[in-house]
């Protein structure tokens, strides 16, 4: 079941919890521990990915067919404290074989916090995981 086509749009909302702030990104980093408690860029990127996955999962036959992120080009232009609701808007702008290109933006109710593009690649998770396992074994051998 693959009904992917450019023009698929979606909106995804997420209330930022305190454990998605910069001090929680890499707990082993003393520098991160000293930084402000605002939505971490790493978590914001994950939120953009999540929104894109949600927007197309019914079009690809999830979970038998999935997608993985392959490129992220976005800004992080405003700080978002915990408790604010982030609204992510996605638009699938290109379908090139198994490659998907999204236009993304995120707003926290006060400021535009991000805009840019995100690319994903359609995968067969069983085949993908088998490749990851082969890679893992080649390193530990």
PyMOL commands that set and color helices and strands:
alter all, ss='L'
color gray80, all
select helices_A, chain A and resi 18-20+22-24+30-33+41-60+125-140
alter helices_A, ss='H'
color red, helices_A
select strands_A, chain A and resi 9-15+65-74+85-96+99-107+112-124
alter strands_A, ss='S'
color yellow, strands_A
deselect
rebuild
show_as cartoon
